[in-house]
Amino acid sequence: MAKAKENTQCTELRLEGVDLAPGVLETIVVLATEAVEGVSGVTGTGLAALMAKQSAKGVELCVDEAGKLIVTVHVAVEYGQPLPHIAESIQTAVYEALLSQTGTKADTVDVYIDGITFPE
C-alpha cells in the first residue's frame, strides 16, 4: 500500500473543491472505526498521542503528491477477536464513511493494531 511522505504534514485538505480541516475527517475516521465490532478504541502512539486532542489520537490523514488520500488509523482490539477480519472491517468502514460523508475515496487505509484489551 502507498505511504505518505514521512515529513508531510497536512493542515488543511482540499478534496474535490472543498477545503476540510483535518479534524473533520479525523472525526469521521474515529467514529467509523469505533463502530466496528471488536474495536476497543482508536489509540495514539508515543509522545505525539499524549499531546494530541482526543479526536486526533491514532489517526493520520494526508493527501500525497499524486492527490491520493491516505488514512492511517491505530487501534486497540478486544481479546479473542480475529485480527485480520477486524482490520479489513475497519478499512471498509473508513472507506465507506469518507465516501458517503465527503464524496471522497480513501486510496489507502492502513490499520495498525497497537494493543489488545481484556475484559474486566
C-alpha positions in Angstrom: 0.0 0.0 0.0 1.1 3.5 -0.7 2.5 5.6 2.2 2.6 9.3 2.7 6.0 11.0 2.8 7.4 10.7 6.3 7.7 14.5 6.8 4.4 15.6 5.2 2.1 17.4 7.5 -1.4 18.4 6.4 -3.0 21.4 8.0 -5.9 21.5 5.5 -7.1 19.1 2.9 -8.6 20.1 -0.4 -10.9 17.4 -1.6 -12.9 17.8 -4.8 -13.1 21.6 -4.5 -13.9 21.6 -0.8 -11.4 22.7 1.9 -11.8 20.5 5.0 -9.9 20.8 8.3 -8.2 17.5 9.2 -10.3 17.4 12.4 -13.4 16.9 10.3 -12.0 13.8 8.5 -10.4 12.6 11.7 -13.7 12.6 13.5 -15.3 10.6 10.7 -12.5 8.1 10.7 -12.6 7.7 14.5 -16.4 7.2 14.6 -16.4 4.7 11.7 -13.5 2.8 13.3 -15.0 2.6 16.8 -18.3 1.4 15.3 -16.5 -1.8 14.1 -17.3 -4.8 16.3 -14.3 -5.9 18.3 -12.5 -2.5 18.3 -11.9 -1.2 21.8 -10.9 2.2 20.6 -8.6 4.4 18.5 -5.2 4.7 20.1 -2.4 7.1 19.8 1.3 6.1 19.9 4.2 7.7 21.7 4.5 11.3 22.9 2.6 12.7 20.0 -0.6 10.9 21.2 -0.3 12.4 24.6 -0.2 15.9 23.2 -2.9 15.4 20.5 -6.5 16.3 21.1 -8.8 13.4 21.8 -10.3 13.1 18.3 -6.9 13.1 16.6 -5.3 10.4 18.6 -4.3 7.5 16.5 -5.5 9.0 13.1 -3.2 10.4 10.4 -4.6 11.8 7.2 -2.7 13.2 4.2 -3.0 13.8 0.6 0.1 12.7 -1.3 1.8 14.4 -4.2 -0.5 12.5 -6.6 -3.6 13.8 -4.8 -4.5 10.5 -3.2 -6.0 10.4 0.3 -4.0 8.3 2.7 -5.6 7.3 6.0 -3.7 5.7 8.9 -5.5 4.5 12.0 -4.1 2.9 15.2 -6.5 0.8 17.2 -6.8 -1.5 20.2 -9.0 -4.5 19.8 -10.8 -6.8 22.2 -9.0 -10.1 23.2 -10.1 -13.1 21.2 -11.2 -11.2 18.0 -9.9 -12.3 14.6 -7.4 -9.5 13.9 -7.3 -9.8 10.0 -11.1 -9.6 9.9 -11.2 -6.6 12.2 -8.5 -4.8 10.2 -10.4 -5.4 6.9 -13.7 -4.3 8.6 -12.0 -1.1 9.7 -10.7 -0.4 6.2 -14.2 -0.9 4.7 -15.9 1.2 7.4 -13.5 4.1 7.0 -13.6 4.0 3.2 -17.4 3.9 3.1 -17.8 6.6 5.8 -15.5 9.0 4.0 -17.1 8.3 0.6 -20.7 8.8 1.9 -20.0 11.9 4.0 -17.4 13.7 1.9 -17.7 12.1 -1.5 -14.0 11.3 -1.4 -12.4 7.9 -1.8 -9.6 7.0 0.5 -7.0 5.5 -1.7 -5.2 3.8 1.2 -6.5 2.9 4.7 -3.6 1.5 6.8 -4.6 -0.1 10.0 -2.2 -0.7 12.9 -3.3 -2.9 15.8 -1.3 -1.4 18.7 -2.9 -3.2 21.6 -5.3 -5.8 22.9 -7.8 -5.1 25.7 -9.0 -7.8 28.1 -12.4 -8.0 29.8 -12.5 -6.7 33.3 
